[in-house]
């Protein structure tokens, strides 16, 4: 008598592996989107902390000028963003290791500088129905200025 698997045993194993794959693959893609959003939340928190430190540093030095922007090239793809306060490379850095802006116009889960003091985060399609969230630097604050406040809460909690 030969020691081998029967055809029914092999089919049963393939069906079980298929069922497990159907459950696991969507979980992995959702986990990736959650990680991208967590990274964006961390970036927002780090920027706000850095602005607070810069305001205190300037006050100690007797400089009460407001922070106007957080660096980066307007509309520049694949460029450092949130690199220097007021786009002055001789000033202090906003983030020690600044992220890069979107690689191209179709990239999601990334930041872009869209105006003098405006920054936009492009949400992954599976999160918040996609779209974007706008932040502005106003009165030395980094605030969400999007009309859809649910998307603001997504990145500010």
ChimeraX commands (.cxc) that place a marker at each C-alpha (Angstrom):
marker #1 position 0.00,0.00,0.00 radius 0.5
marker #1 position 1.34,3.44,-1.02 radius 0.5
marker #1 position 1.61,6.30,1.46 radius 0.5
marker #1 position 0.19,9.35,-0.34 radius 0.5
marker #1 position -2.55,11.97,-0.07 radius 0.5
marker #1 position -5.85,11.26,-1.73 radius 0.5
marker #1 position -7.38,13.72,-4.19 radius 0.5
marker #1 position -10.13,14.59,-1.69 radius 0.5
marker #1 position -7.56,15.47,1.00 radius 0.5
marker #1 position -5.69,17.74,-1.42 radius 0.5
marker #1 position -8.88,19.52,-2.51 radius 0.5
marker #1 position -9.90,19.99,1.12 radius 0.5
marker #1 position -6.53,21.62,1.97 radius 0.5
marker #1 position -6.74,23.93,-1.08 radius 0.5
marker #1 position -10.27,25.03,-0.11 radius 0.5
marker #1 position -9.17,25.77,3.48 radius 0.5
marker #1 position -6.18,27.81,2.25 radius 0.5
marker #1 position -8.49,29.72,-0.11 radius 0.5
marker #1 position -10.91,30.57,2.70 radius 0.5
marker #1 position -8.05,31.79,4.91 radius 0.5
marker #1 position -6.69,33.93,2.07 radius 0.5
marker #1 position -10.13,35.51,1.52 radius 0.5
marker #1 position -10.16,36.57,5.15 radius 0.5
marker #1 position -6.52,37.65,5.49 radius 0.5
marker #1 position -5.91,39.72,2.34 radius 0.5
marker #1 position -8.52,42.44,3.08 radius 0.5
marker #1 position -7.18,42.72,6.63 radius 0.5
marker #1 position -3.66,43.37,5.33 radius 0.5
marker #1 position -4.79,46.15,2.97 radius 0.5
marker #1 position -6.80,47.83,5.74 radius 0.5
marker #1 position -3.78,47.63,8.04 radius 0.5
marker #1 position -1.64,49.43,5.45 radius 0.5
marker #1 position -4.14,52.30,5.14 radius 0.5
marker #1 position -4.31,52.57,8.93 radius 0.5
marker #1 position -0.52,52.84,9.04 radius 0.5
marker #1 position -0.53,55.61,6.42 radius 0.5
marker #1 position -3.12,57.59,8.41 radius 0.5
marker #1 position -1.18,57.05,11.65 radius 0.5
marker #1 position 1.94,58.41,9.94 radius 0.5
marker #1 position -0.01,61.51,8.83 radius 0.5
marker #1 position -1.37,62.03,12.38 radius 0.5
marker #1 position 2.16,61.77,13.75 radius 0.5
marker #1 position 3.39,64.30,11.20 radius 0.5
marker #1 position 0.65,66.77,12.19 radius 0.5
marker #1 position 1.47,66.33,15.90 radius 0.5
marker #1 position 5.22,66.72,15.25 radius 0.5
marker #1 position 4.68,69.88,13.22 radius 0.5
marker #1 position 2.52,71.42,15.93 radius 0.5
marker #1 position 5.10,70.55,18.59 radius 0.5
marker #1 position 7.89,72.00,16.47 radius 0.5
marker #1 position 5.93,75.23,15.90 radius 0.5
marker #1 position 5.39,75.57,19.64 radius 0.5
marker #1 position 9.11,75.10,20.31 radius 0.5
marker #1 position 10.03,77.62,17.61 radius 0.5
marker #1 position 7.64,80.23,19.02 radius 0.5
marker #1 position 9.21,79.78,22.47 radius 0.5
marker #1 position 12.75,79.93,21.04 radius 0.5
marker #1 position 11.92,83.14,19.15 radius 0.5
marker #1 position 10.29,84.71,22.23 radius 0.5
marker #1 position 13.38,84.05,24.33 radius 0.5
marker #1 position 15.48,85.74,21.63 radius 0.5
marker #1 position 13.06,88.72,21.57 radius 0.5
marker #1 position 11.70,87.88,18.11 radius 0.5
marker #1 position 7.90,87.88,18.04 radius 0.5
marker #1 position 7.49,87.54,14.27 radius 0.5
marker #1 position 4.83,85.02,13.26 radius 0.5
marker #1 position 5.63,81.79,11.46 radius 0.5
marker #1 position 4.35,82.16,7.91 radius 0.5
marker #1 position 5.05,78.76,6.35 radius 0.5
marker #1 position 6.78,75.45,6.97 radius 0.5
marker #1 position 8.94,75.15,3.87 radius 0.5
marker #1 position 8.66,72.94,0.87 radius 0.5
marker #1 position 8.30,73.84,-2.79 radius 0.5
marker #1 position 4.83,74.97,-3.92 radius 0.5
marker #1 position 3.50,72.28,-6.24 radius 0.5
marker #1 position 6.87,70.53,-6.19 radius 0.5
marker #1 position 6.72,66.78,-6.60 radius 0.5
marker #1 position 9.10,64.48,-4.72 radius 0.5
marker #1 position 10.68,67.39,-2.81 radius 0.5
marker #1 position 11.31,67.78,0.94 radius 0.5
marker #1 position 8.32,69.34,2.68 radius 0.5
marker #1 position 8.13,70.77,6.23 radius 0.5
marker #1 position 11.87,71.36,6.09 radius 0.5
marker #1 position 12.57,74.96,7.27 radius 0.5
marker #1 position 10.49,77.63,9.01 radius 0.5
marker #1 position 9.47,80.41,6.61 radius 0.5
marker #1 position 11.32,78.56,3.78 radius 0.5
marker #1 position 14.59,79.95,5.11 radius 0.5
marker #1 position 17.31,77.29,4.87 radius 0.5
marker #1 position 19.39,79.17,7.44 radius 0.5
marker #1 position 16.54,78.95,9.96 radius 0.5
marker #1 position 15.78,76.01,12.20 radius 0.5
marker #1 position 14.25,72.87,10.76 radius 0.5
marker #1 position 10.55,72.16,11.22 radius 0.5
marker #1 position 11.13,68.39,11.21 radius 0.5
marker #1 position 14.57,66.87,11.64 radius 0.5
marker #1 position 13.88,64.35,8.88 radius 0.5
marker #1 position 11.29,66.01,6.63 radius 0.5
marker #1 position 9.04,63.79,4.53 radius 0.5
marker #1 position 8.96,64.15,0.75 radius 0.5
marker #1 position 5.96,65.54,-1.10 radius 0.5
marker #1 position 3.88,63.38,-3.44 radius 0.5
marker #1 position 5.82,61.60,-6.18 radius 0.5
marker #1 position 3.28,62.64,-8.83 radius 0.5
marker #1 position -0.29,63.88,-9.20 radius 0.5
marker #1 position -1.80,60.41,-8.76 radius 0.5
marker #1 position 0.04,59.47,-5.54 radius 0.5
marker #1 position -2.08,59.18,-2.38 radius 0.5
marker #1 position -1.12,59.14,1.30 radius 0.5
marker #1 position 1.25,62.11,0.89 radius 0.5
marker #1 position 1.62,65.85,1.52 radius 0.5
marker #1 position 1.86,68.74,-0.95 radius 0.5
marker #1 position 2.43,72.46,-0.46 radius 0.5
marker #1 position -0.36,74.12,-2.42 radius 0.5
marker #1 position 0.03,77.80,-1.49 radius 0.5
marker #1 position 2.10,80.32,0.46 radius 0.5
marker #1 position 0.93,78.87,3.76 radius 0.5
marker #1 position -1.30,76.00,2.61 radius 0.5
marker #1 position -0.56,72.29,2.73 radius 0.5
marker #1 position -2.70,69.41,1.53 radius 0.5
marker #1 position -2.72,65.76,2.56 radius 0.5
marker #1 position -4.11,63.33,-0.03 radius 0.5
marker #1 position -5.95,60.50,1.71 radius 0.5
marker #1 position -5.67,56.90,0.51 radius 0.5
marker #1 position -8.79,55.94,-1.50 radius 0.5
marker #1 position -10.03,53.45,1.13 radius 0.5
marker #1 position -9.89,56.03,3.94 radius 0.5
marker #1 position -12.63,58.63,4.28 radius 0.5
marker #1 position -13.69,57.99,0.67 radius 0.5
marker #1 position -10.36,59.43,-0.49 radius 0.5
marker #1 position -10.06,63.13,-1.21 radius 0.5
marker #1 position -7.78,65.51,0.61 radius 0.5
marker #1 position -7.43,67.49,3.82 radius 0.5
marker #1 position -6.15,71.06,3.77 radius 0.5
marker #1 position -4.02,72.62,6.50 radius 0.5
marker #1 position -2.90,76.23,6.75 radius 0.5
marker #1 position -0.33,78.10,8.80 radius 0.5
marker #1 position -2.26,81.04,10.31 radius 0.5
marker #1 position -1.04,83.07,13.29 radius 0.5
marker #1 position 1.80,80.59,13.86 radius 0.5
marker #1 position -0.66,77.67,14.07 radius 0.5
marker #1 position -1.01,74.62,11.83 radius 0.5
marker #1 position -4.77,74.18,11.56 radius 0.5
marker #1 position -7.07,72.10,9.39 radius 0.5
marker #1 position -9.02,74.41,7.09 radius 0.5
marker #1 position -10.97,71.79,5.10 radius 0.5
marker #1 position -14.71,72.21,4.88 radius 0.5
marker #1 position -15.20,68.49,5.65 radius 0.5
marker #1 position -14.53,68.46,9.40 radius 0.5
marker #1 position -14.77,64.65,9.57 radius 0.5
marker #1 position -11.59,64.46,7.49 radius 0.5
marker #1 position -9.98,67.02,9.80 radius 0.5
marker #1 position -10.83,64.86,12.81 radius 0.5
marker #1 position -9.35,61.86,11.02 radius 0.5
marker #1 position -5.90,63.48,11.12 radius 0.5
marker #1 position -6.16,65.45,14.33 radius 0.5
marker #1 position -7.17,62.81,16.85 radius 0.5
marker link #1:1,2 radius 0.2
marker link #1:2,3 radius 0.2
marker link #1:3,4 radius 0.2
marker link #1:4,5 radius 0.2
marker link #1:5,6 radius 0.2
marker link #1:6,7 radius 0.2
marker link #1:7,8 radius 0.2
marker link #1:8,9 radius 0.2
marker link #1:9,10 radius 0.2
marker link #1:10,11 radius 0.2
marker link #1:11,12 radius 0.2
marker link #1:12,13 radius 0.2
marker link #1:13,14 radius 0.2
marker link #1:14,15 radius 0.2
marker link #1:15,16 radius 0.2
marker link #1:16,17 radius 0.2
marker link #1:17,18 radius 0.2
marker link #1:18,19 radius 0.2
marker link #1:19,20 radius 0.2
marker link #1:20,21 radius 0.2
marker link #1:21,22 radius 0.2
marker link #1:22,23 radius 0.2
marker link #1:23,24 radius 0.2
marker link #1:24,25 radius 0.2
marker link #1:25,26 radius 0.2
marker link #1:26,27 radius 0.2
marker link #1:27,28 radius 0.2
marker link #1:28,29 radius 0.2
marker link #1:29,30 radius 0.2
marker link #1:30,31 radius 0.2
marker link #1:31,32 radius 0.2
marker link #1:32,33 radius 0.2
marker link #1:33,34 radius 0.2
marker link #1:34,35 radius 0.2
marker link #1:35,36 radius 0.2
marker link #1:36,37 radius 0.2
marker link #1:37,38 radius 0.2
marker link #1:38,39 radius 0.2
marker link #1:39,40 radius 0.2
marker link #1:40,41 radius 0.2
marker link #1:41,42 radius 0.2
marker link #1:42,43 radius 0.2
marker link #1:43,44 radius 0.2
marker link #1:44,45 radius 0.2
marker link #1:45,46 radius 0.2
marker link #1:46,47 radius 0.2
marker link #1:47,48 radius 0.2
marker link #1:48,49 radius 0.2
marker link #1:49,50 radius 0.2
marker link #1:50,51 radius 0.2
marker link #1:51,52 radius 0.2
marker link #1:52,53 radius 0.2
marker link #1:53,54 radius 0.2
marker link #1:54,55 radius 0.2
marker link #1:55,56 radius 0.2
marker link #1:56,57 radius 0.2
marker link #1:57,58 radius 0.2
marker link #1:58,59 radius 0.2
marker link #1:59,60 radius 0.2
marker link #1:60,61 radius 0.2
marker link #1:61,62 radius 0.2
marker link #1:62,63 radius 0.2
marker link #1:63,64 radius 0.2
marker link #1:64,65 radius 0.2
marker link #1:65,66 radius 0.2
marker link #1:66,67 radius 0.2
marker link #1:67,68 radius 0.2
marker link #1:68,69 radius 0.2
marker link #1:69,70 radius 0.2
marker link #1:70,71 radius 0.2
marker link #1:71,72 radius 0.2
marker link #1:72,73 radius 0.2
marker link #1:73,74 radius 0.2
marker link #1:74,75 radius 0.2
marker link #1:75,76 radius 0.2
marker link #1:76,77 radius 0.2
marker link #1:77,78 radius 0.2
marker link #1:78,79 radius 0.2
marker link #1:79,80 radius 0.2
marker link #1:80,81 radius 0.2
marker link #1:81,82 radius 0.2
marker link #1:82,83 radius 0.2
marker link #1:83,84 radius 0.2
marker link #1:84,85 radius 0.2
marker link #1:85,86 radius 0.2
marker link #1:86,87 radius 0.2
marker link #1:87,88 radius 0.2
marker link #1:88,89 radius 0.2
marker link #1:89,90 radius 0.2
marker link #1:90,91 radius 0.2
marker link #1:91,92 radius 0.2
marker link #1:92,93 radius 0.2
marker link #1:93,94 radius 0.2
marker link #1:94,95 radius 0.2
marker link #1:95,96 radius 0.2
marker link #1:96,97 radius 0.2
marker link #1:97,98 radius 0.2
marker link #1:98,99 radius 0.2
marker link #1:99,100 radius 0.2
marker link #1:100,101 radius 0.2
marker link #1:101,102 radius 0.2
marker link #1:102,103 radius 0.2
marker link #1:103,104 radius 0.2
marker link #1:104,105 radius 0.2
marker link #1:105,106 radius 0.2
marker link #1:106,107 radius 0.2
marker link #1:107,108 radius 0.2
marker link #1:108,109 radius 0.2
marker link #1:109,110 radius 0.2
marker link #1:110,111 radius 0.2
marker link #1:111,112 radius 0.2
marker link #1:112,113 radius 0.2
marker link #1:113,114 radius 0.2
marker link #1:114,115 radius 0.2
marker link #1:115,116 radius 0.2
marker link #1:116,117 radius 0.2
marker link #1:117,118 radius 0.2
marker link #1:118,119 radius 0.2
marker link #1:119,120 radius 0.2
marker link #1:120,121 radius 0.2
marker link #1:121,122 radius 0.2
marker link #1:122,123 radius 0.2
marker link #1:123,124 radius 0.2
marker link #1:124,125 radius 0.2
marker link #1:125,126 radius 0.2
marker link #1:126,127 radius 0.2
marker link #1:127,128 radius 0.2
marker link #1:128,129 radius 0.2
marker link #1:129,130 radius 0.2
marker link #1:130,131 radius 0.2
marker link #1:131,132 radius 0.2
marker link #1:132,133 radius 0.2
marker link #1:133,134 radius 0.2
marker link #1:134,135 radius 0.2
marker link #1:135,136 radius 0.2
marker link #1:136,137 radius 0.2
marker link #1:137,138 radius 0.2
marker link #1:138,139 radius 0.2
marker link #1:139,140 radius 0.2
marker link #1:140,141 radius 0.2
marker link #1:141,142 radius 0.2
marker link #1:142,143 radius 0.2
marker link #1:143,144 radius 0.2
marker link #1:144,145 radius 0.2
marker link #1:145,146 radius 0.2
marker link #1:146,147 radius 0.2
marker link #1:147,148 radius 0.2
marker link #1:148,149 radius 0.2
marker link #1:149,150 radius 0.2
marker link #1:150,151 radius 0.2
marker link #1:151,152 radius 0.2
marker link #1:152,153 radius 0.2
marker link #1:153,154 radius 0.2
marker link #1:154,155 radius 0.2
marker link #1:155,156 radius 0.2
marker link #1:156,157 radius 0.2
view
